[in-house]
Amino acid sequence: MAAAIGEIIRNGILFDVKNWSSLMSDGYDFFQTVEQLFDRLTEREIPYVLVGGVALLSYVEGRNTQDIDLILDRADLDSLPEIGIQNENKDFIRGTFKGLQVDLLLTQNKLFRQLSQDFVTEQSFGNRQVRCVTIIGLLVLKCYALPSLYRQGQFSRASIYENDILLLLLNYSVNLDVVINILSDYLLASDLNEVDSILGDIQRRIQRFSTQQQALAQE
């Protein structure tokens, strides 16, 4: 069982030194705000799927995260007017809920809709059961984003995503052909080849780790 989502977000924010000066004075209650967001989703029967860094932490020990990422239908935002929209395009919305950053992946994107229908499980965060993307779904989302991140020159973010993939593959046995087959319906052939190459590099790293581990065990 993972920690409560509010605790994960609170720790991610508190452990970021850039936030310290403002946090020392405002007394903001991260835990309560996150709990209120998920209470609203449940009370109003809004279908959602948790993705992003918090979802990752339900499977592996990973990086800190400071926001909530959800797959959501755009029309369902009418039932959640507390989310203030900051930026929006056809696939994504960045908003805030009582000061908490909330990033929404919209189901009008066919891949996001498929993941929200076919790659969902329930995970425990503290005392709350949350609709969460599966490991395959997480891998698909990370891989889907990588070609765009490289084109935009966002190499730091791309390296974080690649490390997320590495952590998942180190801890779980996954048939990556399934990931590639899903992505083949949504990526250009050139982007799909790039993803396949990245996954090959990650698998070779994992094999090096395994070889080194075996050598240490024999000493």
C-alpha positions as CSV (number, residue, x, y, z in Angstrom):
1,M,0.0,0.0,0.0
2,A,1.3,3.4,-1.0
3,A,1.3,6.5,1.3
4,A,-1.8,8.7,1.1
5,I,-1.7,10.9,-2.0
6,G,-1.8,14.0,0.1
7,E,1.3,12.9,2.0
8,I,3.1,12.2,-1.3
9,I,2.3,15.6,-2.7
10,R,3.2,17.3,0.6
11,N,6.5,15.6,0.7
12,G,7.3,16.4,-2.9
13,I,6.6,20.1,-2.3
14,L,8.4,20.3,1.1
15,F,11.5,18.5,-0.2
16,D,11.9,21.1,-3.0
17,V,14.1,23.8,-1.7
18,K,12.5,26.3,-4.1
19,N,9.3,26.2,-2.1
20,W,10.7,26.7,1.3
21,S,10.5,30.5,1.6
22,S,6.8,30.6,0.7
23,L,5.8,27.5,2.6
24,M,7.2,28.6,5.9
25,S,4.6,31.5,6.0
26,D,1.4,30.3,4.5
27,G,0.6,27.1,6.5
28,Y,-1.1,25.5,3.4
29,D,-2.6,22.1,4.1
30,F,-1.6,19.9,1.1
31,F,-3.1,16.7,2.6
32,Q,-6.5,18.2,3.1
33,T,-6.6,19.7,-0.4
34,V,-5.8,16.5,-2.1
35,E,-8.3,14.6,0.0
36,Q,-11.0,17.2,-1.0
37,L,-10.2,16.7,-4.7
38,F,-10.7,13.0,-4.6
39,D,-13.7,13.4,-2.4
40,R,-15.3,15.6,-5.1
41,L,-14.4,13.1,-7.8
42,T,-16.1,10.3,-5.8
43,E,-19.1,12.3,-4.6
44,R,-19.9,13.6,-8.1
45,E,-19.3,10.2,-9.7
46,I,-16.7,11.6,-12.1
47,P,-14.8,8.8,-13.9
48,Y,-11.1,9.4,-13.7
49,V,-7.8,7.5,-13.9
50,L,-4.7,8.5,-11.8
51,V,-1.5,8.7,-13.9
52,G,1.8,10.5,-13.6
53,G,4.2,10.5,-10.7
54,V,1.8,9.6,-8.0
55,A,0.6,6.5,-10.0
56,L,4.3,5.6,-10.5
57,L,4.9,5.6,-6.8
58,S,2.2,3.0,-6.3
59,Y,4.4,0.5,-8.1
60,V,8.0,1.6,-7.4
61,E,10.0,3.9,-5.2
62,G,10.7,6.9,-7.4
63,R,11.1,10.6,-7.6
64,N,9.1,13.2,-5.7
65,T,6.1,14.7,-7.4
66,Q,4.2,17.9,-6.7
67,D,1.0,17.6,-8.8
68,I,-1.9,15.3,-9.6
69,D,-2.2,13.9,-13.1
70,L,-5.6,12.4,-14.2
71,I,-7.2,11.1,-17.3
72,L,-10.6,12.8,-17.5
73,D,-13.3,13.5,-20.0
74,R,-13.4,17.2,-20.9
75,A,-17.2,17.3,-20.3
76,D,-16.8,16.1,-16.7
77,L,-15.1,19.3,-15.8
78,D,-18.5,20.9,-15.8
79,S,-19.1,18.9,-12.6
80,L,-15.8,20.1,-11.1
81,P,-15.9,23.9,-11.4
82,E,-13.4,24.2,-8.5
83,I,-10.6,23.4,-11.0
84,G,-9.4,26.7,-12.5
85,I,-8.0,26.2,-16.0
86,Q,-4.7,27.9,-16.7
87,N,-3.7,26.3,-20.0
88,E,-5.6,24.1,-22.4
89,N,-5.1,22.4,-25.8
90,K,-7.0,19.6,-27.5
91,D,-5.3,16.9,-25.4
92,F,-4.3,18.5,-22.1
93,I,-5.4,20.9,-19.5
94,R,-3.3,22.4,-16.7
95,G,-5.4,23.7,-13.8
96,T,-5.4,24.3,-10.1
97,F,-7.7,23.0,-7.3
98,K,-7.4,25.3,-4.3
99,G,-3.7,26.0,-5.1
100,L,-2.9,22.4,-6.0
101,Q,-1.6,21.8,-9.6
102,V,-3.8,19.4,-11.5
103,D,-2.8,18.2,-15.0
104,L,-5.6,16.5,-17.0
105,L,-5.1,14.2,-20.0
106,L,-8.3,14.4,-22.0
107,T,-10.2,11.4,-23.3
108,Q,-10.8,13.0,-26.6
109,N,-7.3,11.8,-27.3
110,K,-7.9,8.2,-28.5
111,L,-4.9,6.8,-26.7
112,F,-5.9,8.3,-23.4
113,R,-9.4,7.1,-23.8
114,Q,-8.2,3.5,-24.5
115,L,-6.0,3.6,-21.4
116,S,-8.8,4.9,-19.3
117,Q,-11.0,2.0,-20.5
118,D,-8.6,-1.0,-20.8
119,F,-5.6,-0.4,-18.5
120,V,-7.1,0.5,-15.1
121,T,-6.8,-1.1,-11.7
122,E,-7.5,0.0,-8.1
123,Q,-4.6,0.9,-5.9
124,S,-4.5,1.8,-2.2
125,F,-3.2,5.1,-1.1
126,G,-3.4,5.4,2.6
127,N,-7.1,4.5,3.4
128,R,-8.4,5.4,0.0
129,Q,-8.9,3.2,-3.1
130,V,-8.1,5.0,-6.2
131,R,-8.6,4.2,-9.9
132,C,-5.1,4.0,-11.2
133,V,-3.4,3.2,-14.5
134,T,-1.7,-0.2,-14.8
135,I,2.0,-0.7,-15.3
136,I,1.4,-1.3,-19.0
137,G,-0.6,1.9,-19.2
138,L,2.2,3.9,-17.4
139,L,4.8,2.5,-19.8
140,V,2.7,3.5,-22.8
141,L,2.2,7.0,-21.5
142,K,5.9,7.5,-20.8
143,C,6.9,6.1,-24.2
144,Y,4.2,8.1,-26.0
145,A,5.6,11.4,-24.6
146,L,9.3,10.7,-25.4
147,P,9.5,11.6,-29.1
148,S,7.8,14.9,-28.5
149,L,10.0,15.7,-25.6
150,Y,13.1,15.1,-27.7
151,R,11.8,17.3,-30.5
152,Q,11.2,20.1,-28.1
153,G,14.6,19.8,-26.6
154,Q,13.2,18.9,-23.2
155,F,16.1,16.5,-22.5
156,S,15.9,16.7,-18.7
157,R,12.3,15.7,-18.7
158,A,13.0,13.0,-21.2
159,S,15.7,11.6,-19.0
160,I,13.3,11.5,-16.0
161,Y,10.7,9.6,-18.1
162,E,13.4,7.1,-19.3
163,N,14.4,6.6,-15.7
164,D,10.7,5.9,-14.8
165,I,10.6,3.3,-17.5
166,L,13.9,1.8,-16.2
167,L,12.5,1.5,-12.6
168,L,9.3,-0.2,-13.8
169,L,11.2,-2.7,-15.9
170,L,13.7,-3.4,-13.1
171,N,10.8,-4.3,-10.8
172,Y,8.3,-6.0,-13.1
173,S,8.3,-8.5,-16.0
174,V,6.7,-6.8,-18.9
175,N,6.2,-7.9,-22.5
176,L,7.3,-4.7,-24.3
177,D,5.8,-6.0,-27.6
178,V,2.4,-5.2,-26.0
179,V,3.5,-1.6,-25.4
180,I,4.8,-1.2,-28.9
181,N,1.7,-2.7,-30.4
182,I,-0.5,-0.2,-28.6
183,L,1.7,2.7,-29.6
184,S,1.7,1.6,-33.2
185,D,-1.9,3.0,-33.6
186,Y,-0.9,6.4,-32.3
187,L,2.7,7.2,-33.3
188,L,4.3,7.9,-36.6
189,A,6.5,5.1,-37.8
190,S,9.6,7.2,-37.2
191,D,8.6,8.0,-33.6
192,L,7.7,4.4,-33.0
193,N,11.2,3.4,-34.2
194,E,12.7,5.9,-31.8
195,V,10.7,4.5,-28.9
196,D,11.8,1.0,-29.8
197,S,15.4,2.1,-29.8
198,I,15.1,3.8,-26.4
199,L,13.5,0.7,-24.9
200,G,16.3,-1.4,-26.4
201,D,18.9,0.9,-24.7
202,I,17.1,0.6,-21.4
203,Q,16.9,-3.2,-21.7
204,R,20.6,-3.3,-22.3
205,R,21.2,-1.3,-19.2
206,I,19.1,-3.7,-17.2
207,Q,21.1,-6.6,-18.6
208,R,24.3,-4.9,-17.5
209,F,22.9,-4.5,-14.0
210,S,22.0,-8.2,-14.0
211,T,25.5,-9.2,-15.2
212,Q,27.1,-7.1,-12.5
213,Q,24.8,-8.5,-9.8
214,Q,25.7,-12.0,-10.8
215,A,29.4,-11.2,-10.7
216,L,29.0,-9.8,-7.2
217,A,27.1,-12.8,-6.0
218,Q,30.0,-15.1,-7.1
219,E,32.7,-13.1,-5.2
